[in-house]
Amino acid sequence: MAKFPVFAGVALALAAGSAFAADLPSRKAPPPAFVPPAPVFTWNGLYGGVNIGYAFGNGGNETGGFFYAPPAAPGFTAAWSTPHDLNGVTGGGQIGYNYQFSPWLVVGVEADIQAADINSQRNFVGPGTNPFGPITNHVAAVNTAKSVDWWGTVRGRVGVTLPSWPNLLVYGTGGFAYGQVDHTVSVADLFVNAGIAQIGRGKYFSTNTGWTAGGGVEWSPLSFPAWSLKIEYLYTDLGSTTIPLAGVLSVPVSPGANWFGTHTSPTQFHSVRAGLNWHFNPFAASAPVLAKY
């Protein structure tokens, strides 16, 4: 019977300890802090910017010639072919839209317009001909001047990115081109033995249309994703300019001013441009909304 009081005391002590532990305040571990995921870089959305560069010719030739008509002596003709050297500074602005189909494929459209100081001037001096015999020796002197005062394009773009470089876009581009072409040709036919100069002139001033194609590289720093820098090459063809020529003056006065001819010149040039774009991104895919705890 002596053991019963011992067991009873132990049971009471355990019960008292449990009750005391239940009265102690509870402590729970705090939830882990929420760390939002890093935003994913995208080329999606509208952009606009400025560009500046240099244009230079493709090495084509300007060609022309004239012939005399009655009452002048028939058979006196002249023909020429001379390189033209279009070159000069160009600069303006662009606006476009990109859509990123996948992590590596980007398509878009871009329109640009720029002022230009692209021009060329050539002089040609060569002997004239007379298929009916050397009646009178004559020499043709030709001065041709051309300028592209402004030009622009509307182009599609297709680009690719690399998995490790999502902010670097390598693209090809091509589409419609247009520009203002101003072209003047002056011709003097000098009859050395007779002391007569036949003088004519032609002028062309119009907005030409054509095509353009090229490619470029565009890079956006990850720390400033709203901005991007690009370097772009374009080949632009605005067609050929053909100017009718007609004699307008004879010195001294002579009926030999009745001559007619044409002068044809291609308007084709390369351009290399650097550009800066700001990305509006109003239609870019937004980051997913995550619940906060």
Summary of the structure (lengths in Angstrom):
residues: 293
radius of gyration: 39.3
end to end distance: 60.9
largest distance: 160.9
contacts: 876
relative contact order: 0.20
helix: 8%
strand: 64%
